[in-house]
Amino acid sequence: MWTRRLMWIAWPAFLAAGVMEMLVFALVDPQDLHWFGQPLALSRKGVYTLAFFAFWGVTMASSALTTLLSLSPFELNRCPVHEDELGGCRKTTCC
């Protein structure tokens, strides 16, 4: 189940990061970027790579929040381990 949810988060985020990368760098030349008034000491490929992973991280956070908010109260509050194994679950049960 967790692998399916991870793919719900990672795959759309990957696609969105790719689109964002194309849109941003269609308008911005990486060699013209500055960080605290200094030009970046990275090659174009380095800037493209770091930007892609930054975009991917932001869009993964967005997808993860969407996935979290789509959980029902039962899914969110259920005990992850069977009650017999732990001697009771600290989380409350639904209904």
N, C-alpha and C positions, 0 to 999 in steps of 0.2 A: 504493500500500500504506500509506503514512504517513497519508493522509487517512482511510482506513478505520479505522486504529488510533486516530487523533485522535477520530473519532466514537465509537469504543468507549469512549473516556475521557470526552469532553465531554458526550455526551447522557445517559448514566445519572447523571452527576454533576449535571447541570442539573436532572433530575427529583428527585433526592435532595435537592438544595438547596431546591427549591420545597416539598417535604414538610417539611423541617426548618424552613423559614421559617414555614410555617403552624402547626406544632406549638409552636415557641418563642413566637411572638407571639400565640398563643391564650392563653398563660399569663402573658406579660410585657407590660407597657405600656412602650413606648419612652420615655415621658416620666418614668418612675420610675427609669431607668438612671443610674448615676453612674460616672465615670471618675476614679480617684484622689481620691475624695471630693467631686468637683465634678459637678454635673449636666451632662449632655451639651448642647452648644450646637448641636445639630442638630434639624431638624424630625422629625416621625414618619416622613415619607417618606424623609428622609435616612438615618435609622437603619435602616429597612427595606431600603433599597438597599445600604448598606454591609454589613449583616448577610447579605443574599443573596449578595453577591460573596465575602464571607468563607466562608460555607458552601459555595459553589460551588468555591472554591479548595481547601478541605480535602477535599471529596469528589472533586475532580479528582486530587489527590495520591493519594488512596486507589485510585482507578480506574487511575491510571498505574502504581502499584506492582503492582496485580493484573495488569495487562497485561505489565509487565516480567517478573514471576514466571512468567507463562504461556508465555514464549518457550522454545523448545527450545535446548539447547546449540549446535546447528548454526546456528540463526538468530542467536543472540547473538554467536557467534564468527566468523561468515563475513565476508569482506572486502566492504565496500560498493562497491568499484570493481573492475572486471575486472583481473586480475593483469597482463595485457599493457599496460594503460594506465599502471600505476604502476611496473612493473618488479619486481613482487613485493609481497605484502601482509605487513604486520608481524604481523597476527593469525594464530593457528594455525588450521589446517584440521582439520576433524573427519574421523576415520577415515582 
